[in-house]
Amino acid sequence: MSPDERTKAQVAIDAAEELATRCKPLLRGEPPEIVGVALAELVSLWIGGHHPVLRDGVRTRWWGLVNELARHNDQPLEAFEKRPKEEPLQ
């Protein structure tokens, strides 16, 4: 990967992390089943926005990313669910 490609990749990673950080307060304190359905709705809109020919590949790559991130963010769901809405999420 060229330095320019790495820079573009880092900009995208930083933007994604910033967006995720802004979303977390909206989900904090909600029951896991509500968060799950809300995330499923958002992901379905995102996948549905891709050309039908690409959707299976997008879904497969995305699910691999989710699994990798879950290993890095391993914490009980209860810790996320029971945190008061005012308390910042780490």
Buried (B, 14 or more C-beta within 10 A) or exposed (E): EEEEEEEEEEEEEEEEEEEEEEEEEEBBBBEEEEBEEBEEEEBEEEBEEEEEEEEEEBBEEEEEEEEEEEEEEEEEEEEBBEBEEEEEEE
